[in-house]
Amino acid sequence: MTALNELTASEAALVLASGEASAEDLMRACLDRVAKRDDTVRAWAFLDPELALANARAADAHRRAGNALGPLHGLPVGIKDIIETADMPTENGSDLFRGQRTGRDADCVARLRNAGAVIMGKTVTTELANTNPSKTRNPHNQEHSPGGSSAGSGAAVADFQVPLALGTQTGGSVIRPGSFNGIHAMKPSLGLVPREGVLMQSHTLDTVGVYGRSVEDLALIANSLSVFDSTDAFSYGGRRPDLVASPEDDLPAPRFAFLETPAWPEAEAGAREAIERVVAGLEGRCVHESLPSPFERILDYHATVMAAEMVPYYGAMIDASPDKASDLIKARLAAARKVSAGDYVEALLARGPINDDLASLLDRYDAVLCLPATGPAPHGFATTGSAIFNGLWTYLGVPCVTLPRLSVDGLPLGVQLVGKPGEDGKLLRCARWLDRELGG
């Protein structure tokens, strides 16, 4: 039998429901794995085994009492340490927040608890979910980066320390760690998951995402998180379909548009060859396409928006305590302050027409297929890797999924799928079809 901590979340939910194992059994298996691997992987910013076990026992007692159960009942979840948790510190990967306990749950954490999840601990984030590399290491090869900024969440799920985790993405901080660590990851449509209680860096970009070990896992947790937030002007206001589709809801052999994107010249040769083999293997189901010329400036537009919006959120706090911020983030803030108002407005206004062009393309295809990163996880820890294959989609607010189906030089590399805003359910069905086609 597969070890409890190595089950997908969907498999573990069935095991718990059948009574073959308890939530406490599952938590102990996860904690045992952490004990064996924490010195190597270093995925956790805060983990209190006794608190985790106490919460698991409470989930078991709830089940024994015959109370109503949520879809995540008894499943451990790791929470990126920029997301508030009532019973744990939230330090945002920064000395600016060392020891901070807000005493409240972010809305997304509250929804996880309401769905029955057991919050296992806080996973490592890069400093302020920005660019400075963290202590976490890639579980496939400890000499390589796990990516960022959701480093701990990606590594913990990949190393069988927790079946599910939350991350966030402003550039490529969900999809890139998913690709580097060889797991399934999803950045939903902008605003599909509420952001209340999450450290804000960019109000038009920041998105709460999810990690798991199957497409079904992504659907299971994302479905529990999806809700409209009337206090957030960027909360997704469209219809919210059930993301947990039955097999009968699968799309019959979806069609994909392969986009090299303006980032293609930065891709490593091995990554190009790997994704081109996928395209060739899909034959007529995947067609090379391109978008009109405004798409060529999208990387600059994303960088402009991210920089300009970072200043009001991070500027004052870093200026007030510069000794508690790294030189790297201070330099990034200084550069961000040079962005002109005109460039920022231009970048905001360009988003609509480019999204219209993408929507026209996706009227003819079910999803875009592309690389999730320039290559596998970089060697060393000077960088968390380039987000150049992610930021463009974050800028547009569209849903993205990466599937762990490629390998380059013995390290994982994902396959990224992209859909229309609000069509997260359709994208997950496309992802499930492709995952199976590629050997999942």
N, C-alpha and C positions, 0 to 999 in steps of 0.2 A: 504494500500500500504506500502511496505517496505520502511523505511526511506532511503533517498538517500545515506547517508554515510554507510549504512549497505548492500548496493548492492555489488555484485562482480564487478570487473572491467569490465568484459564482459557484464554483465547486464547494468551497468552504461553507457557503450559506446552506447548501443542500445537506452537507454532513451535519451541521449544527441542527438543522430542522429535523433530521431523522433521529437525532439522539445518539448517533455514533460517537460524537465528541461534544464537549461543552465549550462555551466561550472561554472559560478558564483554561481548558486544555489547549485551545488554539493560541491564547495569549502566552502561555508558558512556552509553547514551541517557538513562537516569535522571539520571546525574551531570551531563550536559550541560544538562538541563532545570533542575536545581538551580542550576547556575552562572548561567544566564540570569535566574532568578527569585528567588534567595535574598534579595537586597536588598529585594525587595518583599514576599514571603510570609513569610519568616523562620520556617520550619517546623522547623528542626533545632537541637537542643541540642548534638549532637556528630555530626560527619560527617568521617571520614578517607577521602578518595577512594582513596588507595593501599591501605588496608586492605580497603575494599569491593571493589576490583578484584582484589586478591589472593585474597579468598574466592570471588569469581566464577570466577577461573581454576581454583581448586581444585575447584569444582563441575564445570567442564568436563573437567578431568583425570579426575575420578571417573567421569564418563560415558564418556569415551574408553576407560577401562580395563575397561569392561564390568561394573562393579560394580552391585549392586542400587541402584535409584533410588527415592527417596521421591516422594510426590505433589506436593511443592512444589519439586522439584529445579531449582535455578538461579534461582528466583524471589526478587527482592529484597523484604525486609520491613522496615518501620520499627517501632521499639520505643519506646513511651512511656517517658520518662525517670524513671519510678518503678519500672521493672522491671529487675532486675539482669542485666547482661551481662558475661561474663568478660573480654572484650577491650576494653571501653569504660567510660567513667565512668558512674556512676549518681548524679545529683545532686538528683533529686527536685524540681527547679525551685526550690531553696532554698539560701540561703547557709549554712544549717546543714550541708549536705552537699557544699559546694563542693570539687571535686577528688576526691571519694570514688571509689575503685575497689575493689570487693569481691572481684574475681578469680574470680567464679563466675557461672554462668547461673541465672536463675530457672527453675523447672521448665518453664514454658510456652516459654521461649526454647530450652531444651534439646530440647524436643519439636519445635520448628520446625527446628532444625539437623538432628535425626534424620530429619525428613521431607524434607531436602535444601534447605531455604530458605537464602538468603544474607542474613545480618543486615546491612542497609545502614548503619544509624546509629540514634541516639537522637533521638526527636521531642520537641518542646517540650511541657511540661506547665505548668499553672498551679502556683503555689507549693504544695507538698505536696498536689497534686491537689485543692486546695480552691478558694476563690472568687476569689482575687486574679488579675486578668487578666494574660495573658502578652504577649510581644512579637509573637506570630504574628498575621498579618492574613488576612482572608478573600480567597481568590484571585479570587472573582467581583467583589469591590469592596473595595479596600484601606481604605476608610473605614468598613468594617463589621467586627464581631467574627467570628472563626471559631468562637466558642463555647468551652467549656471543660468539664472540665479537659484533655481529650485534644485540645488545640488543634492541635498540630503534626501529629499523625497524620491528623486529618480534612483539614487543609489540604494536606498533602503528597500524599495520595491524590487529592484533588480537582484538584490542579494538575499531575497527571501526573508527579510527581517519584518516586513509588514505587507499585507496583500494590496492595500489601497493607500493612496496619499493625495494630498492637495498641493498644488503649486500655483504660481501666478506667472503671467507673461506680459511684459511691456515691449520687449523686442522678440526674443526667442526662448524665454526662460522656462517654458513647459515642453515644447516640441524638441528643442535641441538636447536637453538632458534625457528625454525619452529615447532619442536616436542613439546617443552616445552610450547609454546604459543597456540598450537592447530590450526595451519594454514598450508596452502600449501606452500612448499618451494622447490627450485631447485638450486642445484649447477651444472652448466653445465660442459661439458668437458673442460679441461684445455685449455685456449686460445680461446674458442668460442666467448667470449665477450672481447673486447679490454680493456687493463689495463692501458693505457696511462692516466696520471693524477690521478692515484690511488696510495696511499701510499704503497710502496713495502716493504714486509717483507721477502718473499722467492720467487725467480723468477721461481722455478720449482713447486711451490705449489699454490701460490695466485690465486684465482679465483673469479670473480664477479658473484654473484648469485642474485636470485629474490624471492620475496614474493608476494603472492596473496591469494585469498579466494576460488580458484578452480583450477583445472588442466588447464582449458581453459585460466585462467588469466596468469598462468605461461608461457604458450605457446605464448600468445599475447605479453607480454613484452619481453620475451627472443628472440622472432623472430625479434623484432625491434632493438635488441642490437647486434645480431650476424653479425660480419664482420671481415674480415682478416686484421691484422695489420702488415704491412711489416717491421715495426721497432722493433717488438717483436719476438725474436727467438722462443718463445713458443706459438705464435699465431697458432691456429688450421688451418692447411693448406689444409684439405680435403674438399670434397664437402659439401656445406651448404644447406641442404634441408629446405623447408618451414616447420616450426614447428607448424603452425596453420593448423592442418589437419581437414578435414570435417569428419562427422560421418561415411561416407562410407569408410574412410581410417582406421578405427579402426581395430585392430588385432582381429581375431575371437578367443576368449577364450585363451589368451596367457598362456604359461607354465612358471612356476617360479622354480628356484633352491633356496631352503632355506639354507642359510649358517649361522651357529652359529657364525663364525669368531673366531679368537683367543681372542676376547674380552668377549666371552660368560661367563667365570667364574666371571666377574665383574658385570654382570647384576643382578638386584634385582629380587627376586622371583616373584613379581607381574608382572614385565615386561616380564619375561620368559613365564609365564602362558598366558599372553595376546597375545603374538606373536604366541605361539604354538596353541592357539585356532584359530587364523587366518589360520595357515598352515593346521590344521585339517579340517577347514571349506571348504578349497579349494580342499580337497580330492586329486585326481590324478593330478590336475593342479599344485600342488606344492610338490616338492620332496626334502627330506633332501639330501644334497650333502656336499662334502668336497673338499679342494684343496690340492695339494702336499705339502710336508714338508717345502719348502722355505716360504710358506705363513705364517707359524707359527712365523716367525721373522719380519713380516711386520710392527708391531707396533713399534719395535725398529728402523727399517729403517726410518719410518716417523719421529720419534722423532729426529733422528740423522740429517736428511736433514733439518728439520725445525730449529733446533738449529744452525747448521753450517751456514746456509744461513741468519739467523737473524743477525749475528755478523757484516758483512760488511754494512748492511743497518741501523742498530740501534746503533752499537758500538760507532762510532765517535760522534754522536749527543748527546748520553747520557753521554759519557765521558766529553764532553765540558760543559755540564750544569747538573751535577749530582743532584743538588738541585731541579731540575724541573722534576725529574723522581721518581717514587715510589720505595720503598725498594724491592717490589716484582719483578718488572721488572729488577732492577739492579741485584738482585740475579739470575734471570733467564739468564741474559746476562753473568754473571760470570760463571755459569755452562756451557753455550753454548761454551764459549771460551776453554773449556777443551776437546771438541770433536776433535778427531784426524783426520788428513787428510786421513789416511787409512780407518777409519770407514766411513767417508763421501763418499769416492770413492766407497767403497763396497756397501753402501746403494744406490748410484746412479745406479750402474751396476746391482743391483738386480731387479730394476724396470722392465726392459724389459722381462726377463724370467717369472716373476710373472704375468705380463700382458698377456703374451702368454698363460699361464695356464688358466687365467680367460677367455680369448677369446675362448679357446677350450671348456670350460664349457658352454659359452654363444652361441656356435654353436649348442648346444642341447636344450637350453632354451632361452626364450625371455628376461628374466631379472632375477637378483638375488633379493631375498626378505630377509630382515634382520631387526634387531632392529636399530633405529636411535640414541638411547641413552641407558644408563644403566637403566634408569627408568624415572619417571616424574621429573619435575623441583625440584631441591633440596630446602629444607627449609633453610631460612637464606641467608646471602650474603657474606659468607666467600669464596665462590667459584661460578663460573658460570656453574659448572657441568663438568663431564668428557666427553672428545671428543674421547674416545677410540673406539667408534663404527663409527667414521667418518674419523679420520686421515688416516686410511689404504686406503680408497677410494680416498681421496685427494692426497695421495702419488702416486697413480696409474693414476691420472688425468682423471678418468672416471666420467660420469654424474650420479647424484643422485637426487632423489625426495623423499620428505616425505609427507605422507598423514595423515591428522588429524582424524584417525579412531579408536583410542584406548583410554582407560581411566584407570588409576590406582589410587586408593585412592582419587577419585574425581578430579584428575588433568589430563590434556591431555597427550597423548603419541602417537607418529606417527608410521607409517609403512614405512620403507625405501625400495626403489627400486633402483637398480644399473644396468647400461648398459655398452655397449662397448664405448670406446672413439669415438666421432663423431656421434654416433647413438642416439643423444638426441631426435630426432623426434620419433623414435621407442619407446624410454623409456617413453615419454609423452603419447603415445598411450596406452602402457601397464598400465601406471598410471591411465589414464582415465577409462580404463576397470575395474581395481581393485577398484578404488574409488567408482564407481557405484555398484560394487559387494558388497562392505562393507557398503553401505548405503548412498553414496554421491549423 
